[in-house]
Amino acid sequence: MNETIESVLKQQEFWEKLTEEQQKLILKESRVISYETGEIVYSGARECLGGLLVLNGSLRTYLLSDEGKEVTIYRLREGDVCFLAASCILSAITFDVEIQAQGFTQVLLIPARILSTLTKENIYLENFMYKETARRFSDVVEALQQLMFLSLTQRIASFLLDEAAKNKTSSITMTHEEIAKIIGSAREAVSRILKQLAKQGYISLNRGEIKIEKREELYKLL
């Protein structure tokens, strides 16, 4: 396990900017954590967690309103890094997010207390954390733009095409409920649009699976 942790950390661009002692501290304190499907990884209501490096699986990052409505702002996949779970040490971050595991997921956690210590000593690590966080804000803006300016049909078509492209397949293994949460809609509304797209022959529906049949037709909807 220690070899896995070291291998993953050495791939991060900040690693070579750390002193030998700082590297040893991160190696000693970082740990691999496993999460089951639907398990909450981080909540703004909980204590500060730390930096997350996704080893396998995926995480959904979303905003949660007082009324319980969820708006997904982005998702993290293998190789992605996220520091919003360490917002307590990023003074420019003034809002809380929720992070949930989608499927069995393993992450490498660099505890917040370690990051807090090292960012005071190493400006390169602090800059890396802010750069990665800023990169995620482009995803936030894109999610809000889709929510505000695209019809539900367009949002669903865009989601299906993006998923297919990222996973390099024409099949999306996901329930209507899961898609609804990700795009910020109601399950009934998502199911209605999916059935319409299936009736037109653009997609086919099976239990827990959606297959794109006519990719070019979905693109025309955007």
C-alpha positions as CSV (number, residue, x, y, z in Angstrom):
1,M,0.0,0.0,0.0
2,N,2.8,2.4,0.8
3,E,4.2,1.8,-2.7
4,T,0.9,2.8,-4.2
5,I,0.7,6.0,-2.1
6,E,4.2,6.9,-3.1
7,S,3.6,6.2,-6.8
8,V,0.5,8.3,-6.9
9,L,2.0,11.2,-5.1
10,K,5.1,11.2,-7.3
11,Q,2.8,11.8,-10.3
12,Q,1.6,15.1,-8.8
13,E,3.4,18.2,-10.1
14,F,3.9,19.7,-6.6
15,W,5.9,16.6,-5.4
16,E,9.3,17.7,-6.7
17,K,8.8,21.1,-5.1
18,L,8.6,19.6,-1.6
19,T,11.6,19.2,0.6
20,E,12.6,15.6,1.5
21,E,11.2,16.1,5.0
22,Q,7.9,17.4,3.6
23,Q,7.7,14.4,1.3
24,K,8.3,12.0,4.2
25,L,5.5,13.7,6.2
26,I,2.9,13.4,3.4
27,L,3.9,9.7,2.8
28,K,3.6,9.0,6.5
29,E,0.2,10.6,7.0
30,S,-1.6,10.0,3.7
31,R,-3.9,7.0,3.5
32,V,-6.1,5.1,1.1
33,I,-9.8,5.1,2.0
34,S,-12.6,3.1,0.3
35,Y,-16.2,4.2,-0.1
36,E,-19.2,2.2,-1.1
37,T,-21.8,3.4,-3.6
38,G,-23.8,6.4,-2.3
39,E,-21.6,6.9,0.7
40,I,-20.9,10.5,1.7
41,V,-17.2,11.3,1.4
42,Y,-17.4,14.9,2.6
43,S,-20.1,17.3,3.8
44,G,-19.7,21.0,4.5
45,A,-21.4,20.3,7.8
46,R,-18.6,17.9,8.9
47,E,-15.0,18.6,9.9
48,C,-12.4,19.6,7.2
49,L,-11.2,16.4,5.5
50,G,-8.3,17.2,3.2
51,G,-7.0,16.7,-0.4
52,L,-8.6,13.8,-2.4
53,L,-6.8,12.0,-5.2
54,V,-9.1,9.5,-6.9
55,L,-7.5,6.1,-7.4
56,N,-10.5,4.4,-8.9
57,G,-14.2,4.8,-9.2
58,S,-15.8,8.3,-9.2
59,L,-17.1,11.0,-6.9
60,R,-20.0,13.4,-7.4
61,T,-19.6,16.9,-6.1
62,Y,-22.8,18.8,-5.6
63,L,-24.4,21.7,-3.8
64,L,-27.3,21.0,-1.4
65,S,-30.0,23.6,-0.7
66,D,-31.8,24.1,2.7
67,E,-34.8,22.4,1.1
68,G,-32.7,19.4,0.2
69,K,-32.4,20.0,-3.6
70,E,-29.2,18.8,-5.1
71,V,-27.2,20.4,-8.0
72,T,-24.3,18.5,-9.3
73,I,-21.4,20.8,-10.2
74,Y,-18.8,18.3,-11.4
75,R,-17.6,14.7,-11.0
76,L,-14.2,13.3,-10.3
77,R,-12.7,10.2,-11.9
78,E,-9.6,8.2,-11.7
79,G,-6.5,10.5,-11.6
80,D,-8.5,13.6,-10.6
81,V,-7.5,15.8,-7.6
82,C,-9.9,17.8,-5.4
83,F,-9.2,20.2,-2.6
84,L,-12.7,21.5,-1.9
85,A,-12.8,19.0,1.0
86,A,-10.0,21.0,2.5
87,S,-11.8,24.4,2.1
88,C,-11.0,25.2,5.7
89,I,-7.4,26.0,4.8
90,L,-8.3,27.8,1.5
91,S,-9.4,31.2,2.6
92,A,-10.7,32.2,-0.8
93,I,-13.3,29.3,-0.7
94,T,-16.4,30.6,1.1
95,F,-19.0,27.9,0.2
96,D,-19.5,24.3,1.2
97,V,-20.0,21.3,-1.1
98,E,-21.1,17.7,-0.7
99,I,-19.1,14.8,-2.1
100,Q,-20.6,11.4,-2.7
101,A,-19.1,8.1,-4.0
102,Q,-20.6,6.9,-7.3
103,G,-19.9,3.2,-7.2
104,F,-17.1,1.6,-5.2
105,T,-14.4,4.3,-5.0
106,Q,-11.0,4.5,-3.5
107,V,-9.2,7.8,-2.8
108,L,-5.8,8.8,-1.5
109,L,-6.4,11.3,1.3
110,I,-3.9,13.9,2.4
111,P,-5.3,15.1,5.8
112,A,-6.2,18.7,6.1
113,R,-3.9,19.2,9.1
114,I,-0.9,18.1,7.0
115,L,-1.9,20.4,4.1
116,S,-2.4,23.2,6.6
117,T,1.2,22.8,7.9
118,L,2.8,22.4,4.5
119,T,1.1,25.3,2.8
120,K,2.5,27.6,5.4
121,E,6.0,26.3,4.5
122,N,5.7,25.7,0.8
123,I,4.2,28.2,-1.6
124,Y,4.3,25.7,-4.5
125,L,1.9,23.4,-2.8
126,E,-0.4,26.3,-1.9
127,N,-0.4,27.5,-5.5
128,F,-1.1,23.9,-6.7
129,M,-4.1,23.7,-4.4
130,Y,-5.5,27.0,-5.6
131,K,-4.8,26.1,-9.3
132,E,-6.7,22.8,-9.0
133,T,-9.6,24.5,-7.2
134,A,-9.8,27.2,-9.9
135,R,-9.8,24.5,-12.6
136,R,-12.9,23.0,-11.0
137,F,-14.7,26.4,-11.1
138,S,-14.8,26.2,-14.9
139,D,-16.8,23.0,-14.4
140,V,-19.1,24.8,-11.9
141,V,-19.8,27.6,-14.4
142,E,-20.5,25.1,-17.2
143,A,-23.0,23.2,-14.9
144,L,-24.8,26.4,-14.0
145,Q,-24.9,27.5,-17.7
146,Q,-26.5,24.3,-18.7
147,L,-29.0,24.5,-15.9
148,M,-30.0,28.0,-16.8
149,F,-29.8,28.1,-20.6
150,L,-30.4,24.6,-21.9
151,S,-33.7,22.8,-22.1
152,L,-34.0,19.5,-20.3
153,T,-33.8,17.6,-23.5
154,Q,-30.5,19.3,-24.4
155,R,-29.1,18.7,-20.9
156,I,-29.9,15.0,-21.1
157,A,-28.5,14.7,-24.6
158,S,-25.3,16.6,-23.6
159,F,-24.9,14.4,-20.5
160,L,-25.3,11.1,-22.5
161,L,-22.8,12.3,-25.1
162,D,-20.3,13.4,-22.5
163,E,-20.6,10.2,-20.6
164,A,-20.1,8.1,-23.7
165,A,-17.1,10.1,-24.8
166,K,-15.4,9.9,-21.4
167,N,-16.0,6.2,-21.0
168,K,-15.3,5.5,-24.7
169,T,-18.5,3.5,-25.1
170,S,-22.0,3.9,-26.4
171,S,-23.6,2.5,-23.3
172,I,-24.2,4.4,-20.1
173,T,-24.8,2.2,-17.1
174,M,-26.8,4.5,-14.9
175,T,-30.4,4.7,-13.5
176,H,-32.8,7.5,-14.4
177,E,-32.6,8.6,-10.7
178,E,-28.8,8.9,-10.9
179,I,-29.0,11.0,-14.1
180,A,-31.7,13.2,-12.6
181,K,-29.4,14.0,-9.6
182,I,-26.5,14.7,-11.8
183,I,-28.2,17.1,-14.1
184,G,-30.4,18.7,-11.4
185,S,-33.9,17.5,-12.4
186,A,-36.7,15.2,-11.3
187,R,-36.6,11.5,-12.1
188,E,-40.0,11.6,-13.7
189,A,-39.0,14.4,-16.0
190,V,-35.8,12.6,-17.0
191,S,-37.6,9.3,-17.6
192,R,-40.2,11.1,-19.9
193,I,-37.4,12.7,-22.0
194,L,-35.5,9.4,-22.2
195,K,-38.6,7.6,-23.4
196,Q,-39.1,10.3,-26.1
197,L,-35.5,9.9,-27.3
198,A,-36.0,6.1,-27.4
199,K,-39.2,6.4,-29.3
200,Q,-37.3,8.5,-31.9
201,G,-34.7,5.8,-32.1
202,Y,-31.8,8.0,-30.8
203,I,-31.2,5.7,-27.8
204,S,-32.4,2.4,-26.5
205,L,-33.4,1.7,-22.9
206,N,-32.7,-1.3,-20.8
207,R,-32.7,-1.8,-17.0
208,G,-30.0,0.3,-15.6
209,E,-28.5,1.0,-19.0
210,I,-28.9,3.5,-21.8
211,K,-27.4,2.9,-25.2
212,I,-26.8,5.6,-27.8
213,E,-28.0,4.4,-31.2
214,K,-27.8,7.6,-33.2
215,R,-25.1,9.8,-31.9
216,E,-25.3,12.4,-34.7
217,E,-29.0,12.9,-34.0
218,L,-28.3,13.7,-30.3
219,Y,-25.7,16.2,-31.4
220,K,-28.3,18.0,-33.5
221,L,-30.3,18.6,-30.4
222,L,-27.6,20.7,-28.8
